Amino acid sequence: MRTINTRMDIEDLRQDESAPAVFTEHISEFFRQLEAEMVGNETDSFSLDPNGLIILLEAGDDLRSLNFTELGSESGECLRRAVEFVEKLNLVEVQAYRLEVMLDNDFVVTIFTLAGTHDEEAEQWLSEQAQRSRRQAN
């Protein structure tokens, strides 16, 4: 699991090439959009910390074990209730998910994960949540 708060975290992700390039670029663009919305042109020391963070789940990370201010649990039910929406991303070469977890009105955790890197139950839940979120948006 990687935490992304700053531009340096994005650069580290790009340099280590642990994720597919198209996925890394998508996360980088998402970060840039947040940066532009929050501070405009004053980006020298921008950090997501005061308002949220980006989490990148890597192979072997368990979605159910995430715990943000006691939202996680052994079964993952608390975290699952905190997820506002799940979006399935079709990034040409790979498929991924983006989850938004609102801890309060001022702090949002965005989770990115590649599709197919979780156990069958977690993959099923992600797929169902993405479909539900899509229906609610329409």
C-alpha positions in Angstrom: 0.0 0.0 0.0 1.3 3.4 -1.0 0.2 6.7 0.4 0.3 9.7 -2.0 0.2 13.2 -0.5 2.7 15.2 -2.5 4.3 15.6 -6.0 7.3 13.8 -4.7 5.1 10.7 -4.0 3.9 10.9 -7.6 7.4 11.1 -8.9 8.5 8.1 -6.7 5.6 6.1 -8.1 6.6 7.0 -11.7 10.3 6.1 -11.1 9.8 2.7 -9.4 7.5 1.5 -12.2 5.7 -0.8 -9.8 2.3 0.0 -11.5 1.5 0.0 -15.2 2.4 3.3 -16.8 -1.1 4.1 -17.9 -2.4 3.5 -14.3 0.4 5.7 -12.9 -0.5 8.4 -15.4 -4.1 8.3 -14.4 -3.3 8.7 -10.7 -0.9 11.5 -11.5 -3.5 13.3 -13.5 -6.0 12.9 -10.7 -3.5 14.4 -8.3 -2.8 17.3 -10.6 -6.6 18.0 -10.8 -6.8 18.1 -7.0 -3.8 20.3 -6.8 -5.2 22.8 -9.3 -8.6 22.9 -7.6 -7.1 23.4 -4.1 -4.3 25.9 -4.7 -4.3 27.1 -8.2 -0.8 28.2 -9.2 0.8 28.1 -5.8 1.9 24.4 -6.0 5.5 24.5 -4.5 4.7 22.7 -1.3 1.2 21.3 -2.0 0.1 18.4 0.1 -3.2 16.5 0.3 -2.8 16.0 4.0 -5.2 18.6 5.3 -8.0 17.5 3.1 -7.4 13.8 2.3 -5.0 11.4 0.7 -4.6 9.0 -2.1 -4.0 5.3 -1.4 -2.7 3.0 -4.0 -3.3 -0.7 -3.1 -0.7 -3.0 -4.5 -0.7 -6.7 -5.2 -1.2 -8.5 -1.9 -2.9 -5.6 -0.1 -6.2 -6.6 1.5 -9.0 -4.1 0.9 -10.8 -5.3 4.0 -7.8 -4.6 6.3 -7.8 -0.8 5.6 -8.5 1.1 8.7 -9.0 4.9 8.6 -9.8 6.3 12.1 -11.3 3.0 13.2 -13.5 2.5 10.1 -11.9 -0.8 9.2 -12.8 -4.1 10.9 -11.9 -7.7 10.5 -14.8 -8.2 8.1 -14.4 -4.9 6.3 -18.0 -4.0 6.9 -17.3 -0.6 8.5 -15.0 0.4 5.6 -17.6 -0.8 3.1 -20.3 1.4 4.7 -17.9 4.4 4.5 -17.3 4.1 0.8 -19.3 6.8 -1.0 -18.8 5.4 -4.5 -16.7 3.1 -6.6 -15.8 3.7 -10.2 -14.4 1.1 -12.6 -11.7 2.6 -14.8 -11.0 1.2 -18.3 -7.5 2.4 -19.0 -7.0 0.7 -22.4 -4.3 -1.7 -21.1 -5.6 -2.3 -17.6 -8.8 -2.1 -15.6 -8.8 -0.5 -12.2 -11.1 0.9 -9.5 -11.3 4.2 -7.8 -13.0 4.3 -4.4 -14.0 7.5 -2.5 -14.2 7.2 1.3 -15.5 10.3 3.1 -14.3 10.3 6.7 -16.0 13.6 7.3 -17.1 16.7 5.3 -13.5 17.9 5.0 -11.4 14.7 4.6 -11.7 12.3 1.7 -9.6 9.2 1.0 -9.3 8.2 -2.6 -8.2 4.5 -3.1 -6.9 3.2 -6.4 -6.5 -0.5 -7.1 -5.9 -2.6 -10.1 -8.8 -5.0 -11.0 -7.9 -8.6 -10.6 -5.5 -8.2 -7.7 -7.9 -9.1 -4.9 -9.6 -12.3 -3.8 -12.8 -13.3 -5.4 -15.1 -11.9 -2.7 -13.4 -8.4 -2.8 -13.4 -8.4 -6.6 -17.1 -9.2 -6.6 -17.9 -6.4 -4.1 -15.9 -3.9 -6.1 -17.7 -4.8 -9.3 -21.1 -4.6 -7.6 -20.3 -1.3 -6.0 -19.1 0.2 -9.3 -22.4 -0.9 -11.0 -24.4 0.6 -8.1 -22.5 3.9 -8.2 -23.0 4.1 -12.0 -26.8 3.5 -11.7 -27.0 6.2 -9.0 -25.2 8.7 -11.1 -27.6 8.2 -14.0 
